[in-house]
Amino acid sequence: MTTILDPTDERVPVRRSLAGRRSDLNGVIGLLDITKPRGDVLLDQLDLRLSERFPGITVRRYAKPTFTKPAPEVLRQTIKNEVKAVIEALAD
Amino acid sequence: MSVVLRSFSLSDSQGRKISFPTGNNAVIAFIKEDCPTCDLVVPLLDRLWSVPDIDVLLVGQEAKGNQILIERHQLHTPLLDDTALKVSFIWDIEAVPTLILADAEGYEKKRLIGFVREEWQYLFADLSCSGIDWERLPSLRPACGSKSADPLIADRLRAEAENSPLRARRIEIAPADDEFEFMFDQGFTDGLPVVPPTPERVIRMLEGTRRNPQEIVAVVPPNMAPATVEKVAINAVMAGCKPAYLPVVLAAVEAVCTDAFNAHGVMATTMGASPLLVVNGPIRERIGMNMKLGALGQGNRANASIGRALRLVLRNIGVARPGGTERSTLGNPMKFTMCFAEWEERSNWEPLHVERGFKWNDSVVTAFPATSGPQLIVDQKSRTAQQLAGSMGLVMQGIHHPRIQTMDCVLVVCPEHVDTFAAGSYTKSDLRRCVQEVTKIPQQERVGDKKTGEGIDAQKAAKMSADELALRVPKFLAETMIHIVVAGAEAGKFSGLFHGWVGGEVGSIPVSRKIEEVT
């Protein structure tokens, strides 16, 4: 019998399920730009199309300071408090 | 001052449990069968067994040998089985025979090692044990090494002792399983076999540092998991490190797990970045790092295993795994390992760590985010420093894309090129300045067009003034982002270039950490 020591941090990973998918769109919808090149082009188009197809919604735009780092906590909380759904443009 | 001896309970050959302290004065003797001196003293100890008011405990270090001793000497005295060597270890028995006289409360009164006739004779007289013809015995016989002091066994015993510094979860691999295959199956490896991190190996690895094994070295992205010295040591064993390399690995983990280095982004980026480690200072020589022929390649254990240990820490503790948080489009071989030392003495330039504010005699590791390299810079014809710096600039223009203005890079200047710069009295600053000069192009030439879409967006360019478009800008946002080190063989006019990643506050900033000196 060989005994080895666990090279991991031994924590049980937290399993998070996806947020429920919406069957319709209303209220405030967020568009999050992670600031990768041309992400704004994609979101401009989405903004336009959403406003055309769902005239009742309000689109609110957000952007990460840099695509290289996770979104700051303040930005995550702001989005969570202000919108019913968010669409993120990864642009890769 | 008397020392209180640790209590124990062991079984004799009949399976009877005998405990210490016994409540009487006691003689405890540690022996093993293949020791000639033990063979000499066993009949004497057996004679002591008949003395009233004294308990005699013989402790044998191997069950089979114990049976041979019992039969060979027709022993009356219980011979206790310490095959596990735990009592021998906690009593700090380094040689056999060791005879210890203890009082009823378990305090040590006397300790004899080996056989010195005069000492034994005095002790037996004190204990009122007579009838031994001492003149027929040799005057001196040396002791043999205790099995508990065998380096291989001692490491296991230290790992299993009550005060073991190890706290990591132990995983038992069934005898029918191949431990190497097991570790592949568990996802512990980078795709190559790893050394099984047994408790003995980890104990030996921890001897490479004075730091407490349970000290938190860093919180490792992307899972933000705390890494103790012990956990880093486990991964260093797996990578193939020697204990002497551990301080470099620990410093590298500290450097990479900083907000400035932004390991989360480095691991996650589709660009496929990975930490590149450069080591400076006296530790290079002490642990035998390669900074000369083939320094950026394979064949040197320290170079290879230090970089690999860092990667395994990021994989196993930070859980940066391809397909998970690691999202590299292509990946690159630096994701196995990339670490080398600077040949500081080969040039008259200040070495990297001194440029970065450390003392010459500090040992330092510097981590850079690198997306590709080493890219070869071939220049066998330039005879002046300016020509050579120009060549390097032209090659650097291609980093990531000729139209992209970029940030950090690491330029590894080979010795023959160093000589060309030295002949021209070129400093590192001169080289950087020249690179910036030759890479300058008007912004207009960086605008995406029909030939290639990469570069400044045409829409953005349309809003720029004529002066802005005519402005000649260099390849690097700042001269200081060109990091220069010296390495390589004496022969060959071939330098190397590592391409960086997104630099500065919006990406990664290279980080240096001083390495603990353990001499």
Contacts between the chains, C-beta under 8 A, distances in Angstrom:
chain1	res1	chain2	res2	distance
A	1	B	172	5.6
A	1	B	173	6.9
A	1	B	174	6.8
A	1	B	175	5.6
A	2	B	172	7.5
A	2	B	173	4.5
A	2	B	175	8.0
A	2	B	179	4.8
A	2	B	196	6.2
A	2	B	198	6.7
A	3	B	170	5.2
A	3	B	171	7.0
A	3	B	172	5.4
A	3	B	173	7.4
A	3	B	198	6.3
A	3	B	199	6.3
A	4	B	170	7.5
A	4	B	171	5.2
A	4	B	173	6.6
A	4	B	179	6.9
A	4	B	183	7.5
A	4	B	196	5.1
A	4	B	197	5.2
A	4	B	198	5.8
A	5	B	166	6.6
A	5	B	168	4.1
A	5	B	169	7.2
A	5	B	170	6.3
A	5	B	171	7.3
A	5	B	197	5.0
A	5	B	198	7.5
A	5	B	199	6.1
A	5	B	202	5.4
A	5	B	230	7.8
A	5	B	234	5.0
A	6	B	168	5.2
A	6	B	169	4.1
A	6	B	170	7.5
A	6	B	171	5.7
A	6	B	234	7.5
A	7	B	168	8.0
A	7	B	188	5.5
A	7	B	197	6.2
A	7	B	231	6.9
A	7	B	234	4.7
A	7	B	235	5.2
A	7	B	238	6.1
A	7	B	312	7.0
A	7	B	316	4.3
A	7	B	317	7.5
A	8	B	188	7.7
A	8	B	316	5.0
A	8	B	317	6.4
A	8	B	319	7.7
A	9	B	220	7.7
A	9	B	223	7.3
A	9	B	225	3.7
A	9	B	226	6.6
A	9	B	227	7.2
A	9	B	231	6.9
A	9	B	316	8.0
A	9	B	317	5.0
A	10	B	168	7.4
A	10	B	169	5.4
A	11	B	223	7.9
A	11	B	225	6.4
A	13	B	223	7.7
A	13	B	319	7.7
A	37	B	457	7.9
A	38	B	457	7.9
A	65	B	506	7.2
A	66	B	502	7.6
A	66	B	505	7.9
A	66	B	506	3.9
A	66	B	507	6.9
A	68	B	262	6.2
A	68	B	265	3.7
A	68	B	269	6.9
A	68	B	501	7.9
A	68	B	502	5.1
A	68	B	506	6.2
A	68	B	507	4.6
A	68	B	508	7.3
A	69	B	262	5.9
A	69	B	264	6.6
A	69	B	265	5.5
A	70	B	264	6.3
A	92	B	270	5.2
